[in-house]
Amino acid sequence: MSEPSIHPQTVIGHVHLKVSDIERAVKFYTEVLGLEVQQRWGNSAAFLSAGGYHHHIGLNTWESRGAAPPPRRSTGLYHFAILYPNRKELARAFKRLLDHEWPIDGASDHGVSEAIYLRDPDGNGIEIYCDRPLEEWPRDPDGKLAMHNAPLDLAGLLAELDAKPH
């Protein structure tokens, strides 16, 4: 007998990252991404969030102060994702990246979501994205999910910032 699947309302919680320089990391996550520091543990750890939650992202230098990022083509974190509530908020996040002249690795339209990929100062991969409404998700003729990987229209995304509310 197989075990039942995990409950469908289960949420994956926070991410905790090893960084080489806590001040540099805090500056990136607060100034470039806009998170807020909830608590600091001296000069070795910081806990950040959106909206006052205890923490969505933990940063520490406990085993990594001054260390180099892991080499490409090694195991470890590929990226973690930050889900924005709607397309306009994703556009605001993208504009913030542009304002800070922060490079992106790519941007994709997956049919179910729109995503922008970047790296933090320690090389940790980050996906910022928003989901499309469930009823807009692409399906094949049998009704199965049919995600894809198309280029994201970044100009169209930024136009959300000038769009009138519905």
KOLKOLZA-967239 format. One line per 2 residues: their letters; for each residue x, z, y of N, C-alpha, C, O, CB. Coordinates in steps of 0.05 Angstrom, whole numbers, plus 5000, padded with zeros to 4 digits. Glycine has a CB too. Example, Ala and Ser with C-alpha at 12.3 -4.5 7.8 and 13.67 -1.06 7.14 Angstrom:
// residues 2
AS	5264/5156/4886/5246/5156/4910/5264/5156/4934/5285/5169/4934/5226/5181/4911  5257/5142/4955/5273/5143/4979/5258/5157/5001/5268/5161/5023/5282/5114/4988
// end
This chain:
// residues 166
MS	5017/5000/4977/5000/5000/5000/5018/5000/5025/5036/5016/5027/4981/5024/5000  5012/4982/5044/5029/4981/5068/5019/5001/5088/4996/5009/5089/5028/4952/5079
EP	5038/5009/5105/5031/5027/5127/5014/5013/5148/5018/4989/5152/5057/5039/5140  4996/5027/5161/4980/5014/5182/4998/5007/5206/5019/5019/5210/4957/5033/5191
SI	4990/4987/5221/5005/4979/5245/5004/5001/5265/4986/5018/5265/4993/4953/5256  5023/5000/5283/5023/5019/5305/4998/5015/5322/4988/4993/5324/5049/5015/5323
HP	4988/5037/5334/4963/5035/5349/4966/5015/5372/4987/5014/5385/4956/5063/5361  4946/4998/5376/4949/4976/5396/4951/4986/5425/4959/4970/5442/4925/4958/5394
QT	4944/5011/5431/4946/5021/5458/4972/5036/5462/4976/5048/5483/4923/5039/5464  4990/5035/5443/5016/5047/5445/5032/5033/5468/5031/5009/5471/5032/5046/5419
VI	5046/5049/5484/5062/5039/5506/5091/5046/5501/5096/5069/5493/5052/5050/5534  5109/5027/5505/5137/5033/5502/5146/5046/5529/5140/5035/5550/5154/5008/5496
GH	5159/5068/5527/5165/5083/5551/5189/5074/5567/5195/5050/5568/5169/5112/5544  5204/5093/5578/5225/5087/5596/5250/5075/5582/5252/5076/5558/5233/5113/5611
VH	5268/5065/5599/5293/5055/5589/5315/5073/5602/5313/5080/5625/5298/5024/5596  5335/5079/5587/5358/5095/5597/5383/5079/5593/5390/5071/5571/5359/5123/5582
LK	5397/5074/5615/5420/5056/5615/5446/5071/5621/5447/5088/5638/5416/5034/5636  5467/5063/5606/5494/5072/5612/5504/5054/5634/5504/5030/5631/5512/5072/5587
VS	5514/5066/5656/5525/5051/5678/5553/5061/5684/5561/5083/5676/5507/5053/5703  5569/5045/5698/5597/5053/5703/5599/5068/5730/5618/5084/5733/5615/5029/5703
DI	5581/5063/5748/5582/5075/5775/5554/5083/5783/5538/5066/5790/5595/5056/5796  5548/5109/5783/5521/5118/5788/5511/5110/5816/5488/5102/5819/5519/5148/5784
ER	5528/5113/5836/5519/5107/5863/5513/5077/5866/5493/5070/5879/5541/5115/5883  5529/5060/5855/5525/5031/5856/5498/5024/5842/5483/5008/5852/5548/5015/5844
AV	5494/5036/5819/5470/5031/5803/5445/5041/5818/5425/5027/5820/5472/5044/5776  5446/5065/5829/5423/5075/5844/5417/5058/5868/5394/5052/5874/5429/5105/5854
KF	5438/5049/5882/5434/5031/5905/5419/5005/5896/5401/4997/5910/5461/5024/5918  5428/4993/5874/5415/4969/5865/5386/4974/5858/5368/4960/5867/5430/4958/5840
YT	5380/4994/5842/5353/4999/5832/5334/5008/5855/5310/5004/5853/5353/5020/5810  5345/5021/5875/5327/5029/5898/5325/5008/5919/5303/5001/5927/5338/5055/5910
EV	5347/4997/5927/5347/4977/5949/5338/4949/5941/5322/4937/5954/5374/4976/5963  5349/4940/5918/5342/4912/5910/5316/4911/5895/5300/4893/5900/5365/4902/5892
LG	5311/4930/5876/5286/4930/5861/5264/4947/5873/5241/4943/5867/5291/4938/5833  5271/4966/5890/5251/4982/5904/5241/5007/5889/5221/5018/5897/5228/4965/5909
LE	5254/5015/5868/5246/5039/5854/5254/5064/5871/5270/5062/5890/5260/5041/5826  5243/5087/5864/5247/5111/5879/5262/5131/5861/5255/5134/5837/5221/5123/5890
VQ	5281/5145/5872/5295/5166/5857/5276/5190/5854/5265/5200/5874/5322/5175/5871  5272/5199/5830/5255/5223/5825/5272/5248/5821/5264/5270/5829/5238/5219/5800
QR	5296/5244/5809/5313/5267/5805/5342/5257/5801/5346/5236/5790/5304/5285/5781  5361/5274/5809/5389/5268/5804/5401/5291/5789/5393/5314/5794/5405/5263/5831
WG	5420/5286/5772/5435/5306/5758/5464/5303/5768/5480/5289/5756/5433/5304/5727  5470/5316/5790/5497/5314/5801/5504/5285/5806/5489/5269/5816/5517/5327/5783
NS	5529/5279/5799/5539/5251/5803/5541/5237/5776/5557/5218/5773/5566/5251/5817  5524/5246/5756/5526/5233/5730/5500/5221/5720/5501/5205/5701/5535/5253/5710
AA	5477/5227/5733/5452/5215/5723/5432/5214/5745/5432/5231/5764/5441/5232/5699  5414/5195/5743/5391/5192/5762/5367/5182/5747/5370/5166/5728/5399/5174/5787
FL	5344/5190/5756/5319/5182/5743/5301/5169/5765/5295/5182/5785/5305/5206/5729  5293/5145/5760/5279/5129/5780/5252/5119/5769/5248/5116/5745/5296/5105/5789
SA	5233/5114/5788/5207/5104/5779/5193/5090/5802/5202/5088/5825/5190/5127/5770  5171/5078/5794/5151/5067/5813/5128/5086/5814/5118/5095/5792/5143/5038/5805
GG	5118/5093/5837/5093/5108/5839/5095/5138/5833/5075/5150/5828/5074/5096/5822  5119/5149/5832/5122/5178/5828/5122/5187/5799/5122/5211/5794/5100/5191/5842
YH	5121/5169/5780/5123/5176/5752/5150/5190/5747/5168/5186/5762/5120/5151/5733  5152/5207/5727/5177/5222/5723/5201/5204/5721/5221/5210/5733/5175/5240/5699
HH	5200/5183/5705/5220/5162/5707/5213/5139/5689/5203/5142/5666/5247/5173/5699  5217/5115/5700/5216/5091/5684/5244/5082/5676/5248/5071/5654/5203/5068/5701
IG	5264/5089/5693/5291/5082/5687/5309/5106/5691/5308/5119/5712/5301/5058/5705  5324/5112/5670/5345/5133/5672/5372/5119/5674/5377/5099/5659/5344/5153/5649
LN	5390/5129/5690/5417/5118/5693/5436/5141/5688/5432/5163/5698/5421/5105/5721  5457/5136/5673/5477/5157/5670/5505/5145/5666/5509/5122/5658/5470/5175/5646
TW	5525/5163/5671/5553/5155/5667/5566/5174/5646/5590/5177/5646/5569/5156/5694  5550/5187/5630/5559/5207/5611/5581/5196/5592/5600/5210/5586/5536/5218/5595
ES	5578/5171/5583/5597/5159/5565/5609/5134/5577/5623/5119/5563/5584/5153/5538  5603/5128/5602/5609/5101/5612/5622/5100/5640/5625/5079/5651/5585/5085/5612
RG	5628/5123/5652/5639/5123/5679/5664/5105/5680/5683/5108/5665/5647/5152/5689  5663/5085/5698/5686/5067/5702/5689/5046/5680/5708/5030/5680/5711/5082/5704
AA	5671/5045/5661/5673/5026/5638/5665/4998/5646/5650/4993/5665/5656/5036/5615  5676/4979/5631/5668/4951/5634/5642/4946/5619/5636/4960/5600/5690/4932/5623
PP	5626/4926/5627/5602/4918/5613/5610/4909/5584/5632/4900/5580/5587/4896/5627  5591/4911/5565/5597/4900/5539/5601/4870/5540/5589/4857/5557/5574/4907/5519
PR	5618/4860/5523/5623/4831/5524/5598/4815/5515/5581/4825/5500/5646/4823/5506  5596/4791/5526/5574/4773/5517/5579/4768/5487/5601/4772/5477/5573/4746/5533
RS	5559/4760/5473/5561/4754/5445/5567/4780/5429/5582/4779/5410/5582/4733/5439  5556/4802/5438/5558/4827/5423/5529/4839/5421/5511/4830/5435/5578/4847/5437
TG	5526/4858/5403/5500/4870/5401/5495/4889/5424/5513/4896/5439/5498/4885/5374  5470/4896/5428/5463/4914/5449/5438/4904/5463/5424/4886/5453/5486/4918/5470
LY	5432/4915/5486/5408/4908/5502/5410/4879/5511/5430/4871/5524/5405/4927/5526  5390/4863/5505/5388/4836/5516/5377/4838/5545/5390/4829/5564/5370/4817/5498
HF	5353/4849/5547/5342/4856/5573/5319/4876/5569/5309/4879/5547/5332/4831/5588  5312/4889/5591/5288/4905/5591/5270/4892/5612/5279/4876/5628/5293/4936/5598
AI	5244/4898/5611/5225/4884/5628/5210/4903/5646/5203/4926/5638/5206/4868/5611  5205/4894/5670/5188/4909/5689/5164/4892/5694/5165/4869/5704/5204/4914/5716
LY	5141/4902/5686/5115/4888/5689/5102/4895/5716/5097/4918/5722/5096/4896/5666  5098/4874/5732/5084/4878/5758/5054/4873/5753/5046/4859/5735/5095/4857/5779
PN	5037/4886/5770/5009/4885/5765/4996/4858/5770/4974/4853/5759/4995/4905/5782  5009/4841/5786/4997/4815/5792/5018/4796/5803/5041/4804/5808/4973/4817/5811
RK	5010/4771/5806/5029/4750/5815/5039/4755/5843/5063/4750/5849/5015/4723/5814  5023/4766/5861/5031/4771/5888/5053/4792/5888/5072/4790/5904/5008/4780/5906
EL	5051/4813/5872/5072/4834/5871/5098/4823/5858/5120/4831/5866/5062/4858/5854  5095/4804/5839/5119/4791/5828/5132/4775/5850/5157/4774/5853/5112/4773/5804
AR	5116/4761/5867/5127/4745/5889/5141/4764/5909/5163/4757/5918/5104/4730/5903  5130/4787/5914/5144/4806/5932/5170/4815/5920/5190/4818/5935/5126/4831/5937
AF	5171/4820/5894/5196/4828/5881/5217/4805/5883/5240/4810/5888/5191/4836/5852  5208/4781/5879/5226/4758/5880/5237/4755/5909/5261/4750/5913/5212/4732/5872
KR	5220/4758/5929/5228/4756/5957/5249/4778/5963/5267/4773/5978/5203/4759/5976  5245/4801/5951/5264/4823/5955/5292/4815/5944/5312/4821/5957/5254/4849/5941
LL	5292/4802/5921/5317/4792/5910/5330/4772/5929/5354/4773/5934/5312/4779/5882  5314/4754/5939/5324/4734/5958/5335/4747/5983/5357/4740/5993/5303/4713/5965
DH	5321/4766/5993/5329/4780/6018/5356/4794/6014/5372/4796/6033/5308/4800/6027  5361/4804/5989/5386/4818/5983/5407/4798/5972/5429/4806/5964/5381/4840/5963
EW	5400/4772/5972/5418/4752/5961/5428/4759/5933/5451/4755/5926/5442/4748/5980  5409/4769/5916/5416/4777/5889/5412/4753/5871/5390/4741/5871/5398/4801/5880
PI	5431/4746/5855/5429/4722/5838/5409/4726/5815/5407/4749/5805/5456/4714/5827  5396/4705/5807/5379/4706/5783/5392/4688/5762/5406/4670/5768/5350/4697/5790
DG	5386/4695/5737/5396/4680/5714/5377/4657/5707/5385/4637/5694/5400/4698/5690  5351/4660/5714/5331/4640/5707/5303/4649/5714/5299/4672/5721/5333/4632/5678
AS	5284/4631/5711/5256/4637/5716/5239/4620/5698/5243/4595/5696/5249/4633/5746  5220/4632/5684/5205/4617/5664/5175/4623/5666/5166/4645/5673/5214/4624/5636
DH	5160/4602/5660/5131/4604/5656/5127/4603/5626/5132/4583/5613/5115/4581/5671  5117/4625/5615/5113/4627/5586/5084/4623/5578/5077/4626/5554/5122/4655/5576
GV	5068/4614/5597/5039/4610/5590/5024/4636/5592/5003/4637/5606/5036/4598/5562  5033/4657/5579/5020/4683/5580/5030/4699/5604/5017/4718/5612/5025/4698/5554
SE	5054/4692/5614/5066/4707/5636/5085/4689/5651/5092/4667/5643/5081/4732/5624  5093/4699/5675/5113/4687/5691/5136/4707/5695/5130/4730/5700/5101/4677/5719
AI	5161/4698/5691/5183/4716/5690/5207/4706/5705/5212/4682/5706/5190/4722/5661  5222/4725/5716/5247/4720/5730/5268/4738/5716/5263/4762/5711/5245/4726/5761
YL	5291/4727/5711/5312/4741/5696/5336/4745/5715/5344/4728/5729/5320/4726/5671  5348/4769/5713/5371/4776/5729/5387/4797/5715/5380/4806/5693/5363/4786/5757
RD	5410/4805/5727/5427/4826/5715/5432/4847/5737/5435/4840/5761/5454/4814/5705  5434/4872/5728/5442/4893/5747/5472/4893/5751/5486/4877/5738/5432/4921/5737
PD	5483/4910/5768/5512/4909/5773/5529/4915/5748/5553/4908/5748/5519/4930/5793  5518/4927/5727/5532/4932/5702/5528/4911/5681/5537/4914/5658/5525/4959/5691
GN	5514/4889/5688/5509/4868/5670/5485/4871/5652/5480/4855/5634/5533/4864/5653  5469/4893/5656/5445/4897/5640/5424/4876/5648/5418/4872/5671/5434/4926/5644
GI	5413/4863/5628/5392/4843/5633/5366/4855/5641/5358/4875/5629/5389/4825/5608  5353/4843/5660/5327/4852/5670/5308/4828/5671/5316/4807/5681/5329/4867/5697
EI	5284/4832/5662/5262/4812/5666/5242/4825/5684/5232/4847/5678/5250/4803/5638  5235/4812/5706/5213/4821/5722/5191/4800/5718/5196/4776/5719/5220/4824/5753
YC	5167/4809/5713/5146/4790/5705/5118/4801/5711/5114/4824/5717/5148/4784/5675  5099/4783/5710/5071/4790/5710/5056/4774/5689/5063/4751/5683/5058/4784/5739
DR	5037/4786/5677/5020/4773/5657/4998/4757/5670/4988/4765/5691/5009/4793/5637  4990/4736/5658/4966/4722/5666/4942/4736/5653/4946/4751/5633/4967/4691/5657
PL	4918/4732/5664/4895/4744/5650/4893/4734/5622/4898/4710/5616/4869/4738/5666  4885/4751/5604/4883/4745/5575/4868/4719/5570/4875/4703/5552/4870/4768/5560
EE	4846/4715/5585/4830/4691/5581/4844/4665/5588/4835/4643/5581/4804/4693/5596  4867/4667/5602/4882/4643/5610/4906/4638/5591/4919/4618/5594/4893/4646/5638
WP	4910/4655/5572/4933/4651/5553/4928/4626/5537/4907/4621/5527/4936/4676/5534  4949/4610/5534/4947/4584/5519/4943/4590/5489/4956/4608/5478/4971/4567/5524
RD	4926/4574/5477/4920/4576/5449/4921/4549/5436/4915/4529/5449/4892/4590/5444  4929/4548/5410/4929/4523/5396/4900/4518/5386/4883/4535/5389/4949/4523/5372
PD	4895/4495/5373/4868/4489/5364/4857/4510/5344/4832/4512/5342/4868/4462/5351  4874/4525/5331/4865/4545/5312/4861/4572/5326/4853/4592/5313/4884/4548/5289
GK	4865/4573/5352/4861/4598/5367/4885/4616/5367/4884/4638/5378/4838/4612/5356  4908/4608/5356/4932/4624/5356/4946/4621/5382/4945/4600/5395/4950/4617/5332
LA	4959/4643/5390/4974/4643/5415/4995/4620/5415/5009/4616/5394/4988/4670/5419  4998/4606/5437/5016/4583/5439/5033/4586/5464/5031/4571/5483/5000/4556/5439
MH	5051/4606/5463/5069/4610/5486/5088/4587/5488/5092/4572/5469/5085/4637/5482  5099/4584/5512/5118/4562/5517/5140/4573/5536/5139/4595/5545/5105/4537/5528
NA	5159/4556/5542/5181/4563/5559/5186/4541/5579/5203/4524/5575/5207/4570/5542  5170/4541/5600/5172/4520/5621/5185/4532/5646/5185/4556/5650/5144/4508/5628
PL	5196/4515/5663/5208/4526/5688/5186/4539/5705/5163/4528/5707/5222/4503/5704  5192/4560/5718/5174/4574/5736/5175/4561/5764/5197/4557/5774/5179/4604/5738
DL	5153/4555/5775/5151/4544/5802/5156/4566/5822/5137/4580/5830/5124/4530/5807  5181/4570/5830/5188/4592/5848/5177/4589/5876/5169/4608/5889/5218/4595/5850
AG	5175/4564/5886/5163/4559/5912/5134/4566/5912/5123/4578/5930/5167/4529/5921  5120/4559/5890/5092/4566/5887/5088/4596/5885/5069/4607/5895/5081/4552/5862
LL	5107/4609/5872/5105/4638/5870/5108/4650/5898/5092/4668/5905/5128/4649/5851  5127/4642/5913/5131/4653/5940/5107/4647/5958/5101/4662/5977/5156/4641/5953
AE	5093/4625/5953/5069/4618/5969/5047/4639/5966/5030/4641/5983/5058/4590/5960  5048/4654/5944/5029/4676/5941/5030/4696/5964/5010/4709/5970/5034/4691/5914
LD	5053/4699/5976/5057/4718/5998/5041/4710/6023/5034/4726/6040/5086/4721/6005  5036/4684/6026/5021/4673/6049/4992/4668/6043/4976/4662/6061/5034/4648/6059
AK	4984/4671/6017/4956/4665/6009/4937/4686/6019/4944/4710/6020/4955/4663/5978  4914/4677/6027/4893/4696/6036/4881/4710/6011/4879/4698/5990/4870/4681/6051
PH	4874/4735/6014/4862/4749/5991/4836/4736/5983/4822/4725/6000/4857/4779/5998  4829/4738/5957/4805/4725/5947/4781/4741/5954/4758/4734/5947/4806/4721/5917
// end
